[in-house]
Amino acid sequence: MKLAVFDLDHTLLPIDSGDAWSHWLVEKAGLDREILDERIEGYAESYRQGNFVPLDFIHFQFSLLAAEKRSDLDAWRAEFIDRIIRPAIRPEALALLMERRRAGYELLLATGTHRFVTEPIAELFGIRWLAAATPEERPDGSFTGEIVGSDSYGEGKLLLVREWIEKLELQYGKTTSFEAWSDSINDLPLLEFAAGFEPAGRAVAANADPKLREAARRHGWEQVELFDKKKE
């Protein structure tokens, strides 16, 4: 099996779907935008600086899910996908994914943004496999506010990816080539794993933030710019 792993936000998308969804949910639910938007931006800045505490942000995001009716969340998500995500999908990203498929790779989307938001986004990109934090659900589909399994940032993302490698190898056989694409210094564990993968590994800093750009330069990793970043 040949496996290519892609980060989502600012890698395949020129926006941050997690932050965009948080702002969207706060607005749709009629919550205190001044207080919560400031909190969301605080988490985003910590992420950019590389001193992010994953479970703090995940518990915040999942508490927002738990406070709302599932039927409302589903409707708000559908509108979010149509109005925010679809217009942000760039042909450059779609072309890259097509090129890796033609090269014989299975594709895995590995993202910090949780599964409730990113499942339909993965479908838009035509990616079957998704490594993302999973919010716990009750039998009726409502959310508890808790997480199932690992978070999907830093070492947590790498853990989920390694679990996916084990699952996919049962279906497709031993991994002979592995590559990872990301923009963020927070994905350094995944990129280091990819660069050192045997028998064939590849780490690509795609639309890299300044800290990852410097790390890629030191390690001699590939650097590519798929498109100009823009703020959501």
N, C-alpha and C positions, 0 to 999 in steps of 0.2 A: 504493500500500500504506500502511496505517496500522499502526504497530508499537508495542506496549506492552511494556516490559522490566521484569521484576520481580526484585528480590533475593529470596532465600529466607529465611535465618535471621533471626528477629526482624522480618521484613517479612511474609511469608506464613505462616511458622511462628512460634509464640511461644517456640521453643527454638532452640539452635544445633545443627544436625544434624551439623556437622563435629566439634565438641567431643564431642557425645554419642557419635558413632561411634568416635572415638579411645578414649574411656573404655571403650566396649563391647568394642572389639577387644582392648584390653589385658587386660580381664577374661577374655574367651573364650579368648585365646591363652595364658593363664596366665603373663603377663609380670609384671615387678616393678611393682606398682601404685603403691607409695609414690613411687618415683622418677619413673615415667612420668606419673602423674597430676599431679604437681607441675610437670613440664615442660609438659604440656598446658595447665594453668592459667596458666603463665607466658606462653605464646603468646597465650592468650585475653586476658590483661590488656594485653599489648602492642597487640593489635588494638583493644581498647576505647579505649586512649589515642591511637591513630592513629599510632603509631611502629612498626608491624608490618613485618617483613621477610618478604615472601611466600615466596621460595624456600627460606628456612630451614625454615619450617613445612611446606611441601609436601614437601621432601626427607625430613623427619621422618615425615610421614604415609605417604609412598610407601615408605619403608624398612620400615615396619610391614607394609604389603601384601606387599612382596617376601620377607619372612621366613616367610610362611605359604603353605600349599597353597591353590590356587585353589578346590578343592572345599570346603575348610573355610570360606574367605572367603565363598563364595556362600551356604553354609548359614547362617553367622552374619549375613550381610546380610539374608537373608530374614526371620530371626527379629527382627532389629533394626527392620526396616520395620514388621512386625506389632505389635511390643510397644512401640516408642518413637515411631515416626513417625505411624502411623495414629491413635493416640489424641490426637496433638497437632494434627491438622488441624481448623481451626475453620470453622464455617459462614460467618463474616464474610469469611474469605479466599476461600472458594469463591464467595460471592455477588459479591465484587469482580471476580473473574476472569470470571464469567458476564456481569456488566454491561459489562465492556470488550469481550468477544466480541460482545455484542449491539450495541455501538457500532461494530462493524466492524473491530476490531483483531485482527491476528495477535499471538500472545503468545510471548514469549521469556523463559525463566528464565535469569538470569545470576547465578551464585553462586560464592562463594569455595570452598565445599565441593566436593571433586573429583567427577568424573563417576561413578566406581564406586558412590559412595553416592547421588548425586542423580539418576541415570537413572530408577530406580524411583520416586523421589519426584516427579519431573516427570510421570510417568505417572499417579500418584495425583491430581495436580492437573489432569490432562487437557491438559498443555502439551507440544506436539510438539517445540519447539525448545529446545535447552539449550546455554548457554555456560558451560563449566566446565573446570578444569584436567583434562587427560587423562593417566592413568598409562600408561606404555609397557608393552606386553605382548609376551611371546615367542609364537612360533607355537602353543605348547601352552596358551596362556592365562594362564600364570604372569606375575607382574609383575617388572620389572627394577629398580624403584626410581627410574627416571628419568621425566621429564615429556616429553610430546609437545606441542610448541607453547608457547603462552604460559601463564603463571599466570592466575588469574582474580580478582585483587585489584587495586583501584585502577586504575592505568593499564593493567595487564594485562587486567582485565575490560573496560575500554573498547575495547581492541584487539580482543578476541574479539567484542564486540558489533558493532563496525564491520565485521568480517569477515562476521558473520551478516547484516548489512544488505545487503552486496554479494551474498551468496548468495540471499537472499530476494527481492531486486529482480529477479534473473534469472527468478524464478518468478511474482512478483506485480506487477512494475512498480515505478516510482520511488516512493520513500517520500514521502508528502505530509503525514504527521503522525507524530510520534515522541514518546513519553513514557517516563519512567523513574521507578520507585518504589523507595525504599530507606530503611532505618533508620539507616545507618552513615555516619559522616564519611569512612570509607575509600572510599566510593563517590562522593565529591565530583567526581572527573573525569567520571564517567558522568552525574551530575546536571547538571553545568555544560554538558556536551555536549547533553543533552536540552533544557535551558532555552534554549539558543541555536540550536536546530535550525530550519532554514528549509525549507519555508515555515511550519510550525507545530510548536512544541516545548513540552514541559511537563515540569517537574521536581516530584516529589511526595516530601516527606519523610514517610514512613509509620512510625509508632511510633519517631520519631527519637531517637537518643541525644543527650545534652546538647550535644555539639559540633556535630552536624548541625542540631539545633534552632536554635542560634544562627546558623549559616551560612544556614539557610533564612530566618530572620528578616531578616538583612541583605540577602539577595537578593530577598526578597518572594515566595518559593516557597510553594506550598500545603503545609499540614501537616495530617495526618490521624492518628487513633488507631484502628486496626482492632480492637485488643483489648489487654488488659493483658498486659504482658510477664511471663513467669515464668522462673525459672532451671530448666535441665534437671536 
